[in-house]
């Protein structure tokens, strides 16, 4: 009898540029696993391999077509809701926060404190911020819709300029917090 080698699981990734923002998209058969914003391909691949060390990576725009198309529609103002499967990798607390983020309507913002209250954990404001920072599927899981208690832009892994662009796509004008050192 011939010995069968196990099939390697594959993560498909693609690169798109929209509104002068470089996005890397990665998925597996179960759904979207990651969106990298304005980072190098090497950094994006490194972050995928960290979470999925046993997976093979393959550059493939066709496998990511549904994700890419919905992202383009979002940036064109034609999509206010995403209807794609997501594959979230994180702690139970992080997933709870990310699921709460999915409930923030397009074109609206909430504060970190509001988000902590929405998960019935009002004292977890800092932890909520930490979970937002670990969100591997930004834009789709809209952590950009969370703003500071002073109603200004604060904290965003992709940079505040990207957060501002994403909010502008949704018709939201928010002032950046100015820090003088």
C-alpha positions as CSV (number, residue, x, y, z in Angstrom):
1,X,0.0,0.0,0.0
2,X,1.3,3.5,-0.9
3,X,1.8,5.9,2.0
4,X,-0.1,9.1,1.5
5,X,1.4,12.4,2.5
6,X,-0.8,14.7,4.5
7,X,-2.2,17.6,2.4
8,X,-0.8,20.9,3.4
9,X,-3.3,23.6,4.4
10,X,-2.9,26.7,2.2
11,X,-3.4,30.4,3.0
12,X,-4.0,32.4,-0.1
13,X,-2.8,36.0,-0.1
14,X,-3.2,38.9,-2.5
15,X,-2.2,42.5,-2.8
16,X,-4.4,45.4,-3.8
17,X,-4.0,49.2,-3.8
18,X,-7.0,51.3,-3.2
19,X,-7.1,55.1,-2.3
20,X,-3.3,55.0,-2.2
21,X,-3.5,52.4,0.6
22,X,-1.7,49.1,0.1
23,X,-3.7,46.2,1.4
24,X,-2.7,42.5,1.7
25,X,-5.6,40.1,2.0
26,X,-5.2,36.5,3.3
27,X,-7.7,33.7,3.5
28,X,-8.2,30.0,3.9
29,X,-11.1,27.9,2.9
30,X,-13.0,28.8,6.1
31,X,-12.8,32.5,5.5
32,X,-10.7,35.7,5.6
33,X,-7.9,35.6,8.2
34,X,-6.0,38.8,7.8
35,X,-5.8,42.2,6.1
36,X,-2.5,44.0,6.3
37,X,-2.6,47.8,5.9
38,X,0.4,49.7,4.4
39,X,3.0,47.2,5.3
40,X,5.6,45.3,3.3
41,X,4.8,42.0,1.8
42,X,7.6,40.5,3.9
43,X,6.1,41.8,7.1
44,X,2.6,40.6,6.1
45,X,3.9,37.1,5.4
46,X,5.8,37.0,8.6
47,X,2.7,37.9,10.6
48,X,0.7,35.2,8.8
49,X,3.3,32.6,9.5
50,X,3.4,33.6,13.1
51,X,-0.3,32.7,13.5
52,X,-0.4,29.8,11.0
53,X,3.1,28.2,11.1
54,X,1.9,24.9,9.6
55,X,0.3,26.5,6.5
56,X,1.7,27.0,3.1
57,X,1.3,30.5,1.6
58,X,0.3,31.0,-2.0
59,X,-0.2,34.2,-3.9
60,X,-3.6,33.9,-5.6
61,X,-6.0,36.8,-6.4
62,X,-8.7,34.4,-7.7
63,X,-9.0,32.7,-4.3
64,X,-9.4,36.1,-2.7
65,X,-11.7,37.6,-5.3
66,X,-14.8,37.8,-3.1
67,X,-12.8,39.6,-0.4
68,X,-11.1,41.9,-2.8
69,X,-14.3,42.8,-4.6
70,X,-16.1,43.7,-1.4
71,X,-13.1,45.8,-0.3
72,X,-13.2,47.7,-3.6
73,X,-17.0,48.2,-3.2
74,X,-16.5,49.5,0.3
75,X,-13.9,52.1,-0.9
76,X,-16.1,53.1,-3.8
77,X,-19.0,53.8,-1.4
78,X,-21.1,51.0,-2.8
79,X,-20.9,48.6,0.2
80,X,-21.9,49.4,3.8
81,X,-21.9,45.8,5.0
82,X,-19.6,42.9,4.4
83,X,-21.0,39.5,3.7
84,X,-17.9,37.3,3.8
85,X,-16.9,34.5,6.1
86,X,-14.3,35.5,8.7
87,X,-11.8,33.2,10.4
88,X,-10.8,35.0,13.7
89,X,-7.7,33.9,15.5
90,X,-7.5,35.2,19.1
91,X,-8.5,34.7,22.7
92,X,-12.2,34.4,23.7
93,X,-12.1,38.0,25.1
94,X,-10.6,39.3,21.8
95,X,-13.2,37.5,19.8
96,X,-15.9,39.0,22.0
97,X,-14.6,42.5,21.3
98,X,-14.3,41.8,17.6
99,X,-17.8,40.5,17.4
100,X,-19.0,43.7,19.2
101,X,-17.1,45.8,16.6
102,X,-19.1,44.1,13.9
103,X,-22.2,45.6,15.5
104,X,-21.1,49.2,15.0
105,X,-23.1,50.5,12.1
106,X,-21.4,51.9,9.0
107,X,-20.9,55.6,9.3
108,X,-21.0,55.7,13.1
109,X,-18.4,55.7,15.8
110,X,-18.3,54.7,19.4
111,X,-15.7,55.2,22.2
112,X,-13.6,52.6,23.8
113,X,-15.7,53.0,26.9
114,X,-18.9,52.4,24.9
115,X,-17.3,49.3,23.5
116,X,-16.4,48.0,26.9
117,X,-20.0,48.6,28.1
118,X,-21.3,46.8,25.0
119,X,-19.5,43.6,26.1
120,X,-20.7,44.0,29.7
121,X,-17.3,44.7,31.0
122,X,-17.2,48.5,31.7
123,X,-13.8,48.3,33.5
124,X,-12.1,46.7,30.5
125,X,-11.5,49.9,28.5
126,X,-7.7,49.3,28.2
127,X,-8.2,45.6,27.4
128,X,-10.7,46.6,24.7
129,X,-8.1,48.9,23.2
130,X,-5.6,46.0,23.3
131,X,-8.0,43.7,21.6
132,X,-8.6,46.3,18.9
133,X,-4.9,46.5,18.4
134,X,-4.7,42.7,17.8
135,X,-7.6,42.7,15.2
136,X,-6.1,40.9,12.2
137,X,-9.1,41.8,10.0
138,X,-9.3,45.6,10.1
139,X,-11.8,47.4,7.8
140,X,-14.1,44.3,7.8
141,X,-14.0,44.1,11.6
142,X,-14.3,47.9,11.9
143,X,-11.9,48.9,14.7
144,X,-11.5,52.2,12.9
145,X,-14.9,53.2,14.1
146,X,-13.7,53.3,17.7
147,X,-12.6,56.8,18.9
148,X,-11.3,58.4,22.1
149,X,-13.6,59.6,24.9
150,X,-12.8,63.1,23.7
151,X,-14.4,62.1,20.3
152,X,-11.0,62.5,18.6
153,X,-9.0,59.9,16.6
154,X,-6.7,57.9,18.8
155,X,-4.8,54.7,18.3
156,X,-4.8,52.7,15.1
157,X,-2.4,50.0,14.1
158,X,-2.3,51.2,10.5
159,X,-1.7,54.8,11.6
160,X,-4.1,57.6,12.3
161,X,-3.9,58.8,8.7
162,X,-5.4,55.4,7.6
163,X,-8.1,55.5,10.3
164,X,-9.0,59.0,9.1
165,X,-9.2,57.8,5.5
166,X,-11.5,54.9,6.4
167,X,-13.8,57.1,8.4
168,X,-13.9,59.6,5.5
169,X,-15.0,56.8,3.2
170,X,-18.0,56.4,5.6
171,X,-18.7,60.1,5.6
172,X,-17.3,60.7,9.1
173,X,-15.1,63.7,9.9
174,X,-13.2,63.3,13.2
175,X,-10.4,65.5,14.4
176,X,-7.1,63.9,15.3
177,X,-5.8,64.2,18.8
178,X,-2.8,66.5,18.8
179,X,0.1,65.6,21.0
180,X,2.9,68.1,21.6
181,X,6.1,66.7,23.1
